[in-house]
Amino acid sequence: MPIYLDYNATAPIADPVIEAMARAMRDLPGNASSVHAFGQRAKAAIDEARSSLAALLQADSGEIVFTSGGTEAINLSLRGAFDAAGPAGRRRIVTTGIEHEAVLNTARTLADQSADIAILPVPSSGVIDPSTVKGALTRDTLLASVMLANNEIGTVQPVADIAEACRSNGSLIHTDAVQAVGKMPVSVRDLNVDLLSLSAHKFGGPKGVGALWIRRGTRLRAQATGGRQERNRRAGTENVAGIVGLGVAAQLAADRLGHRVHIAALRDKLETAILANVPDTSVNGSRVDRVANTSNISFGGIEAESLLIALDLEGVAVSTGSACSSGTLEPSHVLRAMGLPSSRARNSLRFSLGAATTEREIDFVIETVPRLVSKLRRLGRPAEAVR
């Protein structure tokens, strides 16, 4: 039986989302910018999705801008704020070494445009101390970008505390909530941030659509210019079916938040069994301050890629870290930013569960992993030879 434990890469799209998108593609042929009835029905569907997402985030629907995904939302946040500040404005951007590459690479690109970029270290817990961020804030700090939940190890950052420090300094605060939405309650008001980015496919919606919540009054310069869609924040004809799917996924996510207790119990069962039955294993990052579905485990004496392939041959899908970085030979930048040695960064696997994960599936993985690790350690050969 195929077992999918890679929800952090992408969550399987929910059936109600597929059905809603199929209806939208069939019944909503109009352009949402058109004034005729076809266009207005498409616009109404977009507005309904905007309201559903706003309810999930405890936000005002008028503050939500739809994008092509989390990466675009992050780019609009960082580039948009930097461009809006202008040459005479603040130039410093503060972030952490465990951010997604969409944040880190965008920040590094802005450094080529005279931005002062501070990338802060994170302790081995994978949770940054708010005082570290506070200490990096200067009078020239425009924005701090700190993710809410880490995509590789699942740790939850103290964003609300960091936001308080940013407010005292007159700096903006952006949080990458791509891995948090749908896995934990996320309230833009409680977090007290200015910008929050998300992606539909991480919580049962379609790929290719996401959103950026922008606190009213926050100055951003549009990065996609053209028409006046999305209140002049993001030009281009809206992806009606994708946005409809995001809206339904947001409704389902709100209903399923209570499932995270069950998911955490399955995650803990898997983690405890592996640590007990496989020598020289350890969990990367805090086992307390993290989302319910994620476990990142280091397996000494093997390459994680070999174990990943061996598990795949058994029908179990896991990952070595961010899907956006798969195929590279570099060890995880998240684990290295936490001060872990490269060898440990290379032998770590991420198990990420979801609403459809069953205890039977977890039991199978618990039985399978020790056997595969033992063979890989004994043979020291590529996973194709281990079956």
ROTOR-81515 format. One record per residue (C-alpha): residue in three letters; z, y, x. Coordinates in Angstrom, 1 decimal, m for minus. Example, Ala and Ser with C-alpha at 12.3 -4.5 7.8 and 13.67 -1.06 7.14 Angstrom:
REM ROTOR-81515
{r ala&pz 7.8&py m4.5&px 12.3}
{r ser&pz 7.1&py m1.1&px 13.7}
This chain:
REM ROTOR-81515
{r met&pz 0.0&py 0.0&px 0.0}
{r pro&pz m0.9&py 3.4&px 1.4}
{r ile&pz 2.2&py 5.6&px 2.0}
{r tyr&pz 1.8&py 9.3&px 2.4}
{r leu&pz 4.5&py 11.1&px 4.4}
{r asp&pz 2.6&py 14.2&px 5.5}
{r tyr&pz 3.4&py 16.6&px 2.6}
{r asn&pz 4.0&py 19.4&px 5.1}
{r ala&pz 0.3&py 19.2&px 6.1}
{r thr&pz m0.8&py 19.2&px 2.5}
{r ala&pz 0.7&py 18.0&px m0.7}
{r pro&pz m1.5&py 15.8&px m2.9}
{r ile&pz m2.8&py 17.9&px m5.7}
{r ala&pz m1.1&py 17.3&px m9.1}
{r asp&pz m3.0&py 15.9&px m12.0}
{r pro&pz m2.2&py 18.9&px m14.3}
{r val&pz m3.6&py 21.2&px m11.6}
{r ile&pz m6.8&py 19.2&px m11.4}
{r glu&pz m7.2&py 19.3&px m15.2}
{r ala&pz m6.5&py 23.0&px m15.4}
{r met&pz m9.0&py 23.8&px m12.7}
{r ala&pz m11.7&py 21.6&px m14.3}
{r arg&pz m11.2&py 23.5&px m17.6}
{r ala&pz m11.4&py 26.8&px m15.7}
{r met&pz m14.7&py 25.8&px m14.0}
{r arg&pz m16.1&py 24.6&px m17.3}
{r asp&pz m14.8&py 27.3&px m19.7}
{r leu&pz m14.5&py 30.4&px m17.6}
{r pro&pz m17.9&py 31.2&px m16.1}
{r gly&pz m17.4&py 35.0&px m16.1}
{r asn&pz m16.6&py 37.3&px m13.2}
{r ala&pz m13.1&py 38.6&px m13.6}
{r ser&pz m14.3&py 42.1&px m12.8}
{r ser&pz m16.8&py 42.2&px m15.6}
{r val&pz m15.9&py 44.1&px m18.8}
{r his&pz m17.5&py 41.7&px m21.3}
{r ala&pz m15.6&py 38.9&px m23.0}
{r phe&pz m16.5&py 36.2&px m20.4}
{r gly&pz m15.1&py 38.4&px m17.6}
{r gln&pz m12.0&py 39.4&px m19.5}
{r arg&pz m11.1&py 35.7&px m20.2}
{r ala&pz m11.4&py 35.0&px m16.5}
{r lys&pz m9.2&py 38.0&px m15.8}
{r ala&pz m6.6&py 36.8&px m18.3}
{r ala&pz m6.5&py 33.4&px m16.6}
{r ile&pz m5.8&py 35.1&px m13.3}
{r asp&pz m3.1&py 37.3&px m14.8}
{r glu&pz m1.5&py 34.3&px m16.3}
{r ala&pz m1.4&py 32.6&px m12.9}
{r arg&pz 0.0&py 35.7&px m11.3}
{r ser&pz 2.8&py 35.7&px m13.9}
{r ser&pz 3.6&py 32.0&px m13.2}
{r leu&pz 3.8&py 32.6&px m9.5}
{r ala&pz 5.9&py 35.8&px m10.0}
{r ala&pz 8.4&py 33.7&px m12.1}
{r leu&pz 8.7&py 31.2&px m9.3}
{r leu&pz 9.4&py 33.9&px m6.8}
{r gln&pz 11.5&py 36.1&px m9.1}
{r ala&pz 9.0&py 38.8&px m8.4}
{r asp&pz 7.0&py 41.4&px m10.3}
{r ser&pz 3.5&py 40.1&px m11.0}
{r gly&pz 2.0&py 43.4&px m10.0}
{r glu&pz 3.2&py 42.9&px m6.4}
{r ile&pz 1.2&py 39.7&px m5.9}
{r val&pz m2.2&py 39.6&px m4.1}
{r phe&pz m4.2&py 36.4&px m4.2}
{r thr&pz m5.8&py 35.3&px m0.9}
{r ser&pz m7.7&py 32.3&px 0.5}
{r gly&pz m4.4&py 30.8&px 1.8}
{r gly&pz m1.4&py 31.3&px 4.0}
{r thr&pz m3.3&py 32.3&px 7.1}
{r glu&pz m5.1&py 35.1&px 5.4}
{r ala&pz m1.9&py 36.3&px 3.7}
{r ile&pz m0.2&py 36.4&px 7.1}
{r asn&pz m3.1&py 38.3&px 8.7}
{r leu&pz m3.0&py 40.8&px 5.8}
{r ser&pz 0.7&py 41.3&px 6.4}
{r leu&pz 0.7&py 41.8&px 10.2}
{r arg&pz m2.7&py 43.4&px 10.7}
{r gly&pz m2.4&py 45.4&px 7.4}
{r ala&pz 0.9&py 46.9&px 8.4}
{r phe&pz m0.2&py 47.6&px 12.0}
{r asp&pz m3.4&py 49.3&px 10.9}
{r ala&pz m1.6&py 51.3&px 8.2}
{r ala&pz 0.9&py 52.6&px 10.8}
{r gly&pz m1.9&py 54.0&px 12.8}
{r pro&pz m1.9&py 55.0&px 16.5}
{r ala&pz 0.9&py 57.5&px 16.0}
{r gly&pz 3.1&py 55.0&px 14.2}
{r arg&pz 5.5&py 52.3&px 15.3}
{r arg&pz 3.8&py 49.7&px 17.6}
{r arg&pz 6.4&py 46.9&px 18.1}
{r ile&pz 6.3&py 43.6&px 16.3}
{r val&pz 9.1&py 41.1&px 16.6}
{r thr&pz 8.8&py 37.4&px 15.9}
{r thr&pz 10.0&py 34.0&px 17.1}
{r gly&pz 8.6&py 31.2&px 19.2}
{r ile&pz 8.7&py 28.7&px 16.4}
{r glu&pz 6.4&py 30.5&px 14.0}
{r his&pz 3.2&py 29.0&px 12.8}
{r glu&pz 0.2&py 29.8&px 15.0}
{r ala&pz m1.2&py 32.0&px 12.2}
{r val&pz 1.7&py 34.4&px 13.0}
{r leu&pz 1.8&py 33.9&px 16.8}
{r asn&pz m2.0&py 34.2&px 17.4}
{r thr&pz m2.3&py 37.1&px 15.1}
{r ala&pz 0.5&py 38.9&px 17.0}
{r arg&pz m1.1&py 38.1&px 20.3}
{r thr&pz m4.4&py 39.5&px 19.1}
{r leu&pz m2.6&py 42.7&px 18.0}
{r ala&pz m1.3&py 42.9&px 21.5}
{r asp&pz m4.9&py 43.5&px 22.6}
{r gln&pz m4.8&py 46.6&px 20.3}
{r ser&pz m1.8&py 48.1&px 22.1}
{r ala&pz 0.9&py 46.4&px 19.9}
{r asp&pz 4.2&py 45.6&px 21.7}
{r ile&pz 4.9&py 42.0&px 20.8}
{r ala&pz 8.3&py 40.4&px 21.3}
{r ile&pz 8.4&py 36.6&px 20.8}
{r leu&pz 12.1&py 35.5&px 20.7}
{r pro&pz 13.5&py 32.2&px 21.9}
{r val&pz 15.2&py 29.9&px 19.5}
{r pro&pz 18.1&py 27.6&px 20.3}
{r ser&pz 17.8&py 23.8&px 20.1}
{r ser&pz 19.1&py 23.9&px 16.5}
{r gly&pz 15.8&py 25.4&px 15.5}
{r val&pz 17.7&py 28.2&px 13.7}
{r ile&pz 17.6&py 31.7&px 15.2}
{r asp&pz 20.7&py 33.8&px 15.3}
{r pro&pz 20.2&py 37.0&px 13.3}
{r ser&pz 21.8&py 38.9&px 16.1}
{r thr&pz 19.0&py 37.8&px 18.4}
{r val&pz 16.5&py 39.5&px 16.1}
{r lys&pz 18.7&py 42.5&px 15.6}
{r gly&pz 19.0&py 42.9&px 19.4}
{r ala&pz 15.2&py 43.0&px 19.7}
{r leu&pz 14.8&py 45.8&px 17.2}
{r thr&pz 14.0&py 49.2&px 18.6}
{r arg&pz 13.1&py 52.6&px 17.2}
{r asp&pz 9.5&py 51.6&px 17.7}
{r thr&pz 9.7&py 48.3&px 15.8}
{r leu&pz 7.3&py 48.3&px 12.9}
{r leu&pz 7.8&py 44.8&px 11.6}
{r ala&pz 9.7&py 41.6&px 12.2}
{r ser&pz 8.0&py 38.3&px 11.1}
{r val&pz 10.4&py 35.3&px 10.7}
{r met&pz 9.4&py 32.2&px 8.8}
{r leu&pz 11.6&py 30.9&px 6.0}
{r ala&pz 11.2&py 27.2&px 6.6}
{r asn&pz 9.7&py 25.7&px 9.8}
{r asn&pz 6.6&py 23.5&px 9.3}
{r glu&pz 7.5&py 21.0&px 12.0}
{r ile&pz 11.2&py 20.5&px 11.9}
{r gly&pz 12.1&py 22.0&px 8.4}
{r thr&pz 14.8&py 24.3&px 9.6}
{r val&pz 15.6&py 27.3&px 7.3}
{r gln&pz 16.0&py 30.6&px 9.0}
{r pro&pz 18.6&py 33.3&px 7.9}
{r val&pz 15.9&py 35.6&px 6.6}
{r ala&pz 18.1&py 37.6&px 4.3}
{r asp&pz 20.5&py 38.5&px 7.2}
{r ile&pz 17.5&py 39.4&px 9.4}
{r ala&pz 16.1&py 41.5&px 6.5}
{r glu&pz 19.3&py 43.5&px 6.4}
{r ala&pz 19.1&py 44.3&px 10.1}
{r cys&pz 15.5&py 45.4&px 9.7}
{r arg&pz 16.3&py 47.7&px 6.8}
{r ser&pz 19.0&py 49.3&px 8.9}
{r asn&pz 16.4&py 49.9&px 11.5}
{r gly&pz 13.7&py 51.2&px 9.1}
{r ser&pz 11.5&py 48.2&px 10.0}
{r leu&pz 9.4&py 46.0&px 7.7}
{r ile&pz 10.2&py 42.3&px 7.3}
{r his&pz 7.7&py 39.6&px 6.6}
{r thr&pz 8.5&py 36.0&px 6.0}
{r asp&pz 6.1&py 33.1&px 6.2}
{r ala&pz 7.3&py 31.0&px 3.2}
{r val&pz 4.4&py 28.6&px 3.2}
{r gln&pz 6.7&py 25.6&px 3.9}
{r ala&pz 9.5&py 26.9&px 1.7}
{r val&pz 7.9&py 27.5&px m1.7}
{r gly&pz 8.2&py 24.5&px m3.9}
{r lys&pz 10.8&py 22.9&px m1.5}
{r met&pz 13.7&py 25.2&px m2.1}
{r pro&pz 14.5&py 28.2&px m4.4}
{r val&pz 12.7&py 31.3&px m3.1}
{r ser&pz 13.6&py 34.7&px m4.5}
{r val&pz 12.0&py 37.8&px m2.9}
{r arg&pz 14.9&py 39.8&px m4.3}
{r asp&pz 17.5&py 37.7&px m2.7}
{r leu&pz 15.6&py 37.5&px 0.6}
{r asn&pz 15.2&py 41.3&px 0.5}
{r val&pz 11.9&py 41.1&px 2.4}
{r asp&pz 8.9&py 43.4&px 2.2}
{r leu&pz 6.2&py 40.8&px 2.5}
{r leu&pz 6.1&py 37.0&px 1.7}
{r ser&pz 3.1&py 34.7&px 2.3}
{r leu&pz 2.5&py 31.3&px 0.7}
{r ser&pz m0.2&py 28.7&px 0.3}
{r ala&pz m0.9&py 26.6&px m2.9}
{r his&pz m1.8&py 23.3&px m1.2}
{r lys&pz 1.7&py 23.0&px 0.2}
{r phe&pz 3.2&py 22.6&px m3.2}
{r gly&pz 0.6&py 20.6&px m5.2}
{r gly&pz m2.0&py 23.2&px m5.7}
{r pro&pz m5.6&py 23.4&px m4.3}
{r lys&pz m6.6&py 24.1&px m0.8}
{r gly&pz m8.3&py 27.5&px m0.1}
{r val&pz m6.0&py 29.7&px m2.2}
{r gly&pz m2.7&py 31.4&px m1.5}
{r ala&pz m0.9&py 34.7&px m2.1}
{r leu&pz 0.9&py 37.5&px m0.5}
{r trp&pz 3.8&py 39.2&px m2.2}
{r ile&pz 4.0&py 42.9&px m1.3}
{r arg&pz 7.1&py 45.0&px m2.1}
{r arg&pz 6.0&py 48.0&px m4.1}
{r gly&pz 5.6&py 51.0&px m1.8}
{r thr&pz 4.8&py 48.9&px 1.3}
{r arg&pz 1.9&py 50.4&px 3.2}
{r leu&pz m0.8&py 47.9&px 4.1}
{r arg&pz m4.5&py 48.5&px 5.0}
{r ala&pz m6.8&py 46.0&px 3.4}
{r gln&pz m8.5&py 43.6&px 5.9}
{r ala&pz m11.3&py 42.4&px 3.5}
{r thr&pz m13.0&py 45.6&px 2.4}
{r gly&pz m15.6&py 45.9&px m0.4}
{r gly&pz m14.8&py 46.0&px m4.1}
{r arg&pz m11.5&py 47.0&px m5.7}
{r gln&pz m10.2&py 43.5&px m6.5}
{r glu&pz m6.5&py 42.8&px m6.2}
{r arg&pz m5.6&py 46.4&px m6.6}
{r asn&pz m7.7&py 47.4&px m3.5}
{r arg&pz m5.6&py 45.0&px m1.3}
{r arg&pz m8.2&py 42.2&px m0.9}
{r ala&pz m11.9&py 42.7&px m1.8}
{r gly&pz m14.1&py 39.9&px m3.1}
{r thr&pz m14.8&py 38.0&px m6.3}
{r glu&pz m11.7&py 36.1&px m7.2}
{r asn&pz m11.6&py 32.3&px m7.0}
{r val&pz m10.7&py 31.9&px m10.6}
{r ala&pz m10.4&py 28.1&px m10.7}
{r gly&pz m8.3&py 28.0&px m7.5}
{r ile&pz m6.0&py 30.8&px m8.7}
{r val&pz m5.6&py 28.9&px m12.0}
{r gly&pz m4.6&py 25.8&px m10.1}
{r leu&pz m2.1&py 27.8&px m8.0}
{r gly&pz m0.5&py 29.1&px m11.2}
{r val&pz m0.1&py 25.6&px m12.7}
{r ala&pz 1.2&py 24.3&px m9.4}
{r ala&pz 3.8&py 27.2&px m9.4}
{r gln&pz 4.9&py 26.1&px m12.9}
{r leu&pz 5.3&py 22.5&px m11.8}
{r ala&pz 7.1&py 23.6&px m8.6}
{r ala&pz 9.7&py 25.5&px m10.7}
{r asp&pz 10.3&py 22.4&px m12.9}
{r arg&pz 10.6&py 20.1&px m9.9}
{r leu&pz 13.0&py 22.0&px m7.7}
{r gly&pz 15.8&py 19.8&px m9.0}
{r his&pz 14.1&py 16.8&px m7.4}
{r arg&pz 14.9&py 18.0&px m3.9}
{r val&pz 18.3&py 16.3&px m4.1}
{r his&pz 16.6&py 12.9&px m4.6}
{r ile&pz 14.0&py 13.7&px m1.9}
{r ala&pz 16.8&py 14.6&px 0.6}
{r ala&pz 18.5&py 11.3&px m0.1}
{r leu&pz 15.3&py 9.4&px 0.7}
{r arg&pz 14.8&py 11.5&px 3.8}
{r asp&pz 18.4&py 10.9&px 5.0}
{r lys&pz 18.0&py 7.1&px 4.3}
{r leu&pz 14.9&py 7.0&px 6.5}
{r glu&pz 16.4&py 9.1&px 9.2}
{r thr&pz 19.7&py 7.3&px 9.4}
{r ala&pz 18.0&py 3.9&px 9.5}
{r ile&pz 15.6&py 4.9&px 12.3}
{r leu&pz 18.4&py 6.3&px 14.4}
{r ala&pz 20.5&py 3.2&px 13.9}
{r asn&pz 17.7&py 0.6&px 14.4}
{r val&pz 15.6&py 2.2&px 17.1}
{r pro&pz 17.2&py 3.0&px 20.4}
{r asp&pz 16.6&py 6.3&px 22.2}
{r thr&pz 15.8&py 8.3&px 19.1}
{r ser&pz 17.1&py 11.7&px 18.0}
{r val&pz 16.5&py 14.3&px 15.4}
{r asn&pz 15.0&py 17.5&px 16.5}
{r gly&pz 16.6&py 20.6&px 15.1}
{r ser&pz 19.5&py 21.1&px 12.7}
{r arg&pz 20.2&py 18.3&px 10.2}
{r val&pz 22.0&py 20.8&px 7.9}
{r asp&pz 20.0&py 24.0&px 7.7}
{r arg&pz 16.7&py 22.6&px 6.6}
{r val&pz 14.5&py 21.9&px 3.6}
{r ala&pz 15.1&py 18.6&px 1.9}
{r asn&pz 11.8&py 16.8&px 2.7}
{r thr&pz 11.4&py 17.1&px 6.4}
{r ser&pz 12.6&py 15.0&px 9.4}
{r asn&pz 11.3&py 15.4&px 12.9}
{r ile&pz 12.3&py 12.5&px 15.2}
{r ser&pz 11.9&py 12.0&px 18.9}
{r phe&pz 11.1&py 8.4&px 20.1}
{r gly&pz 11.9&py 8.0&px 23.8}
{r gly&pz 9.5&py 6.0&px 26.0}
{r ile&pz 6.4&py 6.3&px 23.9}
{r glu&pz 3.7&py 8.9&px 23.1}
{r ala&pz 4.0&py 10.1&px 19.5}
{r glu&pz 0.2&py 9.9&px 19.1}
{r ser&pz 0.3&py 6.1&px 19.7}
{r leu&pz 3.1&py 5.6&px 17.1}
{r leu&pz 1.2&py 7.8&px 14.6}
{r ile&pz m2.0&py 5.6&px 15.0}
{r ala&pz 0.0&py 2.4&px 14.8}
{r leu&pz 1.7&py 3.6&px 11.6}
{r asp&pz m1.7&py 4.7&px 10.2}
{r leu&pz m3.0&py 1.1&px 10.8}
{r glu&pz m0.1&py 0.0&px 8.7}
{r gly&pz m1.1&py 2.4&px 5.9}
{r val&pz 1.6&py 5.0&px 6.7}
{r ala&pz 0.5&py 8.7&px 7.2}
{r val&pz 2.8&py 10.9&px 9.3}
{r ser&pz 2.0&py 13.6&px 11.8}
{r thr&pz 3.0&py 14.9&px 15.2}
{r gly&pz 3.5&py 18.5&px 14.0}
{r ser&pz 1.3&py 21.2&px 12.5}
{r ala&pz m2.0&py 20.0&px 11.1}
{r cys&pz m3.6&py 23.2&px 12.3}
{r ser&pz m2.8&py 22.1&px 15.9}
{r ser&pz m3.8&py 18.4&px 15.5}
{r gly&pz m6.2&py 17.0&px 18.1}
{r thr&pz m4.8&py 19.2&px 20.9}
{r leu&pz m3.2&py 17.6&px 24.0}
{r glu&pz m0.5&py 20.3&px 24.2}
{r pro&pz 3.0&py 19.4&px 23.3}
{r ser&pz 4.5&py 21.1&px 20.2}
{r his&pz 5.0&py 24.8&px 20.8}
{r val&pz 7.9&py 24.7&px 18.3}
{r leu&pz 9.9&py 22.1&px 20.2}
{r arg&pz 9.1&py 23.8&px 23.5}
{r ala&pz 10.3&py 27.2&px 22.1}
{r met&pz 13.6&py 25.4&px 21.2}
{r gly&pz 14.0&py 24.6&px 24.9}
{r leu&pz 13.2&py 20.9&px 24.6}
{r pro&pz 11.4&py 19.3&px 27.5}
{r ser&pz 7.7&py 18.6&px 27.2}
{r ser&pz 8.3&py 14.8&px 27.3}
{r arg&pz 10.3&py 15.1&px 24.1}
{r ala&pz 7.8&py 17.4&px 22.5}
{r arg&pz 5.2&py 14.8&px 23.1}
{r asn&pz 7.1&py 11.8&px 21.7}
{r ser&pz 8.2&py 13.4&px 18.4}
{r leu&pz 6.9&py 12.6&px 14.9}
{r arg&pz 7.3&py 14.5&px 11.6}
{r phe&pz 8.0&py 12.6&px 8.4}
{r ser&pz 7.6&py 14.9&px 5.4}
{r leu&pz 8.2&py 13.5&px 1.9}
{r gly&pz 7.3&py 14.7&px m1.6}
{r ala&pz 7.9&py 14.3&px m5.3}
{r ala&pz 5.9&py 11.1&px m5.4}
{r thr&pz 7.7&py 9.4&px m2.5}
{r thr&pz 9.5&py 6.2&px m3.6}
{r glu&pz 12.4&py 4.3&px m2.2}
{r arg&pz 10.2&py 1.2&px m1.9}
{r glu&pz 7.9&py 3.2&px 0.4}
{r ile&pz 10.8&py 4.4&px 2.5}
{r asp&pz 12.1&py 0.8&px 2.8}
{r phe&pz 8.7&py m0.3&px 4.1}
{r val&pz 8.7&py 2.5&px 6.8}
{r ile&pz 12.2&py 1.6&px 7.8}
{r glu&pz 11.1&py m2.0&px 8.3}
{r thr&pz 7.9&py m1.1&px 10.1}
{r val&pz 8.9&py 1.6&px 12.6}
{r pro&pz 11.3&py m0.5&px 14.7}
{r arg&pz 8.8&py m3.2&px 15.1}
{r leu&pz 6.0&py m0.8&px 16.2}
{r val&pz 8.2&py 1.1&px 18.5}
{r ser&pz 9.4&py m2.1&px 20.2}
{r lys&pz 5.8&py m3.3&px 20.7}
{r leu&pz 4.6&py 0.1&px 22.0}
{r arg&pz 7.5&py 0.3&px 24.5}
{r arg&pz 7.0&py m3.3&px 25.6}
{r leu&pz 3.3&py m3.2&px 26.0}
{r gly&pz 2.8&py 0.3&px 27.0}
{r arg&pz m0.7&py 0.2&px 25.6}
{r pro&pz m2.6&py 2.3&px 23.1}
{r ala&pz m1.7&py 1.8&px 19.5}
{r glu&pz m5.0&py 0.0&px 18.7}
{r ala&pz m3.6&py m3.1&px 20.4}
{r val&pz m0.4&py m3.1&px 18.3}
{r arg&pz m0.8&py m4.7&px 14.9}
